[in-house]
Amino acid sequence: MKLFYHPDQERHAPPSFLLRGRAVASPEGPVRAEMLAQGLADIGRSLTPPTGGDSDLLRERLARIHTPRYLAFLETIHARWRALPGAAETVAPNVHPCGGGHHYPRHPVGQVGWHMHDMACPMTADSFTGILASALTAEAAAECVAAGAPSAYALCRPPGHHAGPDRAGGFCFLNNAALAAEVLREHHPRVAILDVDLHHGNGTQDIFYARGDVWTGSLHADPADFYPFFWGGADEAGEGEGRGVNHNLPLPLGSGAGAFMEALETLVASLEAFDPGALVVALGLDAHHADPLAGLALETDDFTALGRRLAAIDLPTVLVQEGGYPTEHLGANLAAFLGGYTAA
C-alpha cells in the first residue's frame, strides 16, 4: 500500500481556535502529521509525496463538490481580509447568518461569517496552500487506487469531512473524502464513503445528500450532545435520488468497542447492499478514549480490529485521514489500524 503526504500541508498552521469561549492552542496543526508519520515509521512505513498532478483537473473536481464562490473565497479571503482597517492577521468570523441569510454579502466580514460556520477554521497567509496540499494528497491516493492499486492511504491535514458545498467547519475546508469519491466515480458507477470518525461527517452528507451514486454512512458520537450538533441524526436518510443512500448511526457518549463495532456491522451491511465498485474510508482516530476531543472510548487495539474489518469489505479502497489529535497514542493508533488492515 502506498501512503501519501504532501509536505506543503505544514503551511496551514493555525495558532489557536475558540473553544467554549476561550482562545486555546489548536490541536489541528503540523504536529498531527508528525505524530502520524512517526507511528508509520515505527512499523517501517514511509510517506510518499504526490508527484505531477493537473491543477486544472483538481479544480474541476473540487468544483463538483464545492460551489464556485466558496472555492474563490478560500483562495482570496486572506488578502481581502488583511486589507480591511484594523483586521487581525488571522481570518476568523464574528457574525453568522443564523437561521439562514437572504442574500450573499459582498463584504469580506460577511463572507467569512457565511462560509465559516464555527470558530475552528482560522486562516493565515499560507493556509490556502496547506489546504490545497491536503486535497492534492487525497487526490493522489484516489488516483493510485483508480489505476489499479487495491488500497492507498492519504495523510490529510487539515481534515475534510465537515466541509460542505459552501462552508468550512470543524478544522475542515475542502472535503478530501468527497474529492476521493469523485475521482473513483470517474471509473465506477457507484462509490461508497464510510466515515468512522468520532464526529459526524456533516459536510460529506450535505455534498451527496440528493445523489444516488455515492452511498454515505457515518457512525459517530450522538450530535444531540456532541459536535457538529445540528447534523448526524438517524432520521437523515437523503432526499430525491439520494433517498435511502445516506445512513447515520449516532452512538451514546462514552461508547466503547462493542457498540462501535456493532454499529459498523449495520453500516457495512447497507454498504454491501448498495454494491459499490470502490470505497472511501474517512478514517478518524479520535474515537480513542484519550483523544483531546474524546467522546467515545476505543482502545488502541480496537483500531486493529477496525482495520481488519474494513479490509474484509474487499473493495478498492482509499483511506483518507480525518480526525485524531495529539496524544501519546495517536501514532500508535494509526499503526494499529494499518497493521490490522494490511494483515487481513
VMD Tcl script that draws the C-alpha trace (Angstrom):
set ca {
  {0.00 0.00 0.00}
  {1.24 3.48 -0.89}
  {0.91 6.16 1.76}
  {0.74 9.75 0.54}
  {1.52 13.08 2.18}
  {2.16 16.48 0.57}
  {4.66 18.44 2.72}
  {3.03 21.78 1.90}
  {0.30 20.81 4.34}
  {2.64 22.17 7.03}
  {1.91 25.68 5.77}
  {-1.54 25.59 7.33}
  {-0.63 26.11 10.97}
  {-3.45 27.89 12.83}
  {-2.17 29.15 16.20}
  {-5.45 28.87 18.09}
  {-9.20 28.40 17.90}
  {-12.14 29.28 20.11}
  {-13.29 26.53 22.50}
  {-16.13 27.25 24.92}
  {-15.44 30.95 24.63}
  {-11.69 30.70 25.19}
  {-8.88 31.02 22.68}
  {-6.80 27.84 23.05}
  {-3.97 26.27 21.07}
  {-5.33 24.49 18.03}
  {-4.97 20.69 18.13}
  {-5.12 20.65 14.33}
  {-1.59 21.66 13.37}
  {1.52 20.24 11.70}
  {2.35 18.24 14.83}
  {-0.55 15.93 13.95}
  {1.19 14.90 10.74}
  {4.48 14.48 12.57}
  {2.92 12.12 15.11}
  {1.09 10.13 12.46}
  {4.26 9.87 10.35}
  {6.19 8.66 13.39}
  {3.59 5.98 14.00}
  {4.09 4.80 10.44}
  {7.86 4.90 10.77}
  {7.59 2.74 13.90}
  {6.13 -0.06 11.75}
  {8.57 0.50 8.90}
  {6.27 2.51 6.64}
  {7.11 5.80 4.93}
  {5.12 8.53 3.23}
  {5.31 9.42 -0.46}
  {4.71 12.97 -1.72}
  {2.27 13.28 -4.64}
  {4.03 13.91 -7.93}
  {2.82 15.61 -11.07}
  {-0.86 16.37 -10.93}
  {-3.03 18.59 -13.06}
  {-4.09 21.73 -11.22}
  {-6.89 22.43 -13.69}
  {-8.27 18.90 -13.24}
  {-8.08 19.23 -9.45}
  {-10.03 22.47 -9.57}
  {-12.62 20.91 -11.88}
  {-13.03 18.00 -9.46}
  {-13.32 20.35 -6.49}
  {-16.00 22.29 -8.36}
  {-18.12 19.11 -8.43}
  {-18.32 19.11 -4.63}
  {-17.95 22.79 -3.67}
  {-19.57 25.96 -5.02}
  {-17.50 28.29 -7.22}
  {-17.96 31.19 -4.79}
  {-16.69 29.08 -1.88}
  {-13.57 27.97 -3.76}
  {-12.90 31.60 -4.73}
  {-13.44 32.63 -1.10}
  {-10.84 30.18 0.22}
  {-8.26 31.32 -2.31}
  {-8.72 35.06 -1.88}
  {-10.12 35.78 1.57}
  {-6.88 36.27 3.50}
  {-5.62 39.06 1.25}
  {-9.02 40.77 1.21}
  {-9.35 40.38 4.98}
  {-5.92 41.88 5.67}
  {-6.82 44.91 3.51}
  {-9.57 45.84 5.99}
  {-8.70 48.56 8.51}
  {-7.66 47.04 11.82}
  {-8.03 43.43 10.67}
  {-6.16 40.72 12.56}
  {-3.53 38.55 10.89}
  {-5.86 35.53 11.18}
  {-9.19 35.29 9.37}
  {-11.99 34.37 11.79}
  {-15.74 35.06 11.77}
  {-17.56 37.43 14.09}
  {-21.05 37.25 12.55}
  {-23.14 34.36 11.21}
  {-26.45 34.18 9.31}
  {-28.08 32.02 11.98}
  {-31.41 30.75 10.71}
  {-30.36 31.39 7.12}
  {-29.43 34.58 5.33}
  {-31.40 36.13 2.50}
  {-28.50 37.30 0.37}
  {-24.81 36.61 -0.11}
  {-22.69 39.53 1.15}
  {-20.03 41.35 -0.82}
  {-18.05 42.45 2.26}
  {-15.24 40.11 3.46}
  {-16.51 40.08 7.06}
  {-19.92 38.95 5.86}
  {-18.42 36.31 3.58}
  {-16.30 34.92 6.41}
  {-19.42 34.56 8.55}
  {-21.31 32.97 5.66}
  {-18.68 30.36 4.80}
  {-17.24 29.52 8.24}
  {-19.95 28.01 10.40}
  {-17.83 27.87 13.57}
  {-14.64 29.26 15.13}
  {-12.45 26.24 14.37}
  {-11.26 27.27 10.90}
  {-8.95 30.29 11.25}
  {-6.86 31.03 8.17}
  {-3.41 32.61 7.99}
  {-1.49 33.86 4.96}
  {-0.26 30.37 3.99}
  {-3.38 28.43 4.90}
  {-4.78 28.04 1.39}
  {-1.53 26.48 0.19}
  {-1.74 23.92 3.00}
  {-5.43 23.29 2.44}
  {-4.86 22.65 -1.26}
  {-1.94 20.32 -0.45}
  {-4.27 18.26 1.73}
  {-6.69 17.90 -1.19}
  {-3.81 17.01 -3.53}
  {-2.85 14.22 -1.14}
  {-6.35 12.73 -1.20}
  {-6.47 13.06 -4.99}
  {-3.15 11.23 -5.36}
  {-4.29 8.32 -3.21}
  {-7.57 8.07 -5.14}
  {-5.77 8.12 -8.48}
  {-3.46 5.37 -7.21}
  {-6.47 3.17 -6.44}
  {-8.22 4.14 -9.68}
  {-5.10 2.97 -11.53}
  {-5.40 -0.49 -10.03}
  {-3.91 -0.48 -6.54}
  {-6.15 -2.35 -4.07}
  {-5.76 0.42 -1.48}
  {-3.91 3.64 -0.65}
  {-3.70 5.93 2.37}
  {-3.79 9.75 2.35}
  {-2.42 11.59 5.38}
  {-4.57 14.69 5.06}
  {-4.48 17.69 7.36}
  {-6.41 19.84 7.61}
  {-9.11 17.15 7.54}
  {-12.18 17.48 5.35}
  {-15.40 15.73 6.34}
  {-17.04 18.78 7.97}
  {-16.53 20.88 4.81}
  {-19.76 21.17 2.86}
  {-20.52 22.53 -0.57}
  {-20.41 26.15 0.62}
  {-18.80 26.14 4.06}
  {-15.87 25.31 6.30}
  {-16.18 23.97 9.83}
  {-14.57 21.72 12.41}
  {-10.99 22.35 11.16}
  {-12.12 21.37 7.62}
  {-12.02 23.45 4.42}
  {-12.02 21.13 1.37}
  {-13.75 17.77 1.61}
  {-10.96 15.29 0.92}
  {-13.12 12.17 1.19}
  {-15.66 13.60 -1.23}
  {-12.85 14.52 -3.63}
  {-11.51 10.96 -3.47}
  {-15.01 9.66 -4.20}
  {-15.28 11.92 -7.24}
  {-12.01 10.55 -8.61}
  {-13.29 7.00 -8.12}
  {-16.63 7.89 -9.71}
  {-14.76 8.53 -12.94}
  {-14.17 4.75 -13.01}
  {-17.14 3.27 -11.13}
  {-20.88 3.99 -11.43}
  {-21.34 3.67 -7.66}
  {-18.94 4.55 -4.83}
  {-19.33 4.41 -1.05}
  {-17.92 6.64 1.71}
  {-17.77 5.07 5.16}
  {-16.97 7.56 7.93}
  {-15.61 6.11 11.19}
  {-14.50 9.41 12.74}
  {-15.68 10.39 16.22}
  {-17.70 13.23 14.71}
  {-20.45 13.04 12.10}
  {-19.25 13.83 8.58}
  {-21.85 16.52 8.02}
  {-20.08 18.12 5.07}
  {-19.84 14.81 3.24}
  {-23.50 14.15 3.93}
  {-24.52 17.53 2.54}
  {-22.47 17.11 -0.63}
  {-24.09 13.79 -1.56}
  {-27.47 14.08 0.19}
  {-29.51 14.26 -3.02}
  {-27.29 11.97 -5.12}
  {-27.91 8.29 -5.67}
  {-24.46 7.37 -6.97}
  {-22.49 7.82 -3.74}
  {-23.55 5.92 -0.61}
  {-22.61 7.71 2.62}
  {-22.53 6.14 6.06}
  {-21.29 7.55 9.36}
  {-21.02 6.22 12.90}
  {-20.24 8.87 15.49}
  {-20.96 10.32 18.93}
  {-24.58 11.41 19.17}
  {-24.88 15.00 17.89}
  {-27.60 15.69 20.45}
  {-24.69 16.03 22.87}
  {-21.65 16.48 20.64}
  {-20.19 18.36 17.68}
  {-21.39 19.03 14.99}
  {-24.69 19.19 16.95}
  {-27.00 20.11 14.05}
  {-26.44 17.14 11.72}
  {-25.98 13.40 12.08}
  {-29.31 12.05 13.28}
  {-30.51 8.60 12.33}
  {-33.52 10.18 10.57}
  {-31.32 11.93 7.97}
  {-31.68 9.45 5.11}
  {-31.09 11.55 1.99}
  {-33.52 13.18 -0.39}
  {-34.54 12.89 -4.04}
  {-32.27 10.43 -5.84}
  {-30.29 10.11 -2.62}
  {-33.22 8.94 -0.52}
  {-32.13 5.86 1.42}
  {-28.47 6.26 0.41}
  {-27.36 8.24 3.49}
  {-27.04 6.38 6.79}
  {-26.19 7.73 10.26}
  {-25.67 5.67 13.38}
  {-25.18 8.00 16.37}
  {-23.69 6.36 19.47}
  {-24.15 7.42 23.11}
  {-21.25 9.40 24.52}
  {-18.62 7.14 26.03}
  {-19.50 4.11 23.90}
  {-16.73 1.55 23.60}
  {-15.65 -1.02 21.05}
  {-18.69 -3.26 21.43}
  {-21.22 -0.63 20.43}
  {-18.85 0.81 17.82}
  {-18.26 -2.50 16.04}
  {-21.95 -3.44 16.21}
  {-22.86 -0.16 14.51}
  {-20.13 -0.75 11.96}
  {-21.66 -4.12 11.02}
  {-25.00 -2.42 10.38}
  {-23.36 0.13 8.11}
  {-21.33 -2.49 6.25}
  {-24.47 -4.50 5.52}
  {-26.09 -1.41 3.99}
  {-22.93 -0.54 2.09}
  {-22.67 -4.03 0.58}
  {-26.35 -3.97 -0.43}
  {-25.59 -0.77 -2.37}
  {-22.98 -2.77 -4.32}
  {-20.38 -0.04 -4.92}
  {-17.37 -0.52 -7.14}
  {-15.00 1.25 -4.76}
  {-14.82 2.59 -1.22}
  {-13.52 5.68 0.56}
  {-12.93 5.37 4.31}
  {-13.00 8.66 6.20}
  {-10.58 7.49 8.88}
  {-10.85 9.21 12.24}
  {-8.65 8.12 15.12}
  {-10.35 10.48 17.58}
  {-12.71 7.78 18.86}
  {-9.80 6.80 21.16}
  {-10.62 7.39 24.83}
  {-7.60 9.69 25.36}
  {-8.16 11.96 22.37}
  {-8.35 15.63 23.44}
  {-11.78 15.85 21.77}
  {-12.85 12.49 23.21}
  {-16.47 11.38 23.04}
  {-16.08 7.61 22.55}
  {-13.87 5.11 24.34}
  {-11.92 2.94 21.89}
  {-8.54 1.49 22.85}
  {-5.53 1.26 20.54}
  {-6.11 -2.47 19.94}
  {-9.64 -1.71 18.76}
  {-8.21 0.11 15.74}
  {-6.51 -3.13 14.73}
  {-9.90 -4.85 14.70}
  {-11.38 -1.90 12.79}
  {-8.66 -2.18 10.14}
  {-9.23 -5.91 9.73}
  {-12.99 -5.45 9.35}
  {-12.71 -2.69 6.77}
  {-10.17 -4.65 4.74}
  {-12.59 -7.58 4.69}
  {-15.08 -5.48 2.69}
  {-12.71 -6.30 -0.18}
  {-13.21 -3.27 -2.41}
  {-10.66 -0.92 -3.98}
  {-10.27 1.47 -1.06}
  {-8.91 4.95 -0.39}
  {-8.18 5.61 3.28}
  {-8.43 9.35 3.94}
  {-7.21 10.69 7.29}
  {-9.76 12.75 9.17}
  {-9.59 13.36 12.94}
  {-7.25 12.13 15.63}
  {-5.47 14.77 17.68}
  {-2.17 15.00 19.57}
  {-1.71 12.47 22.35}
  {0.97 9.90 23.05}
  {-1.37 7.32 21.46}
  {-2.01 8.98 18.10}
  {0.78 7.41 16.06}
  {0.20 4.02 17.66}
  {-3.50 4.19 16.78}
  {-2.70 4.69 13.10}
  {-0.07 1.95 13.19}
  {-2.59 -0.42 14.82}
  {-5.22 0.36 12.20}
  {-2.88 -0.14 9.23}
  {-1.45 -3.26 10.84}
  {-4.92 -4.75 11.01}
  {-5.85 -3.53 7.55}
  {-2.81 -4.90 5.76}
  {-2.82 -8.19 7.67}
  {-6.40 -9.00 6.70}
}
mol new
graphics top color blue
foreach p $ca { graphics top sphere $p radius 0.5 }
foreach p [lrange $ca 0 end-1] q [lrange $ca 1 end] { graphics top cylinder $p $q radius 0.2 }
display resetview
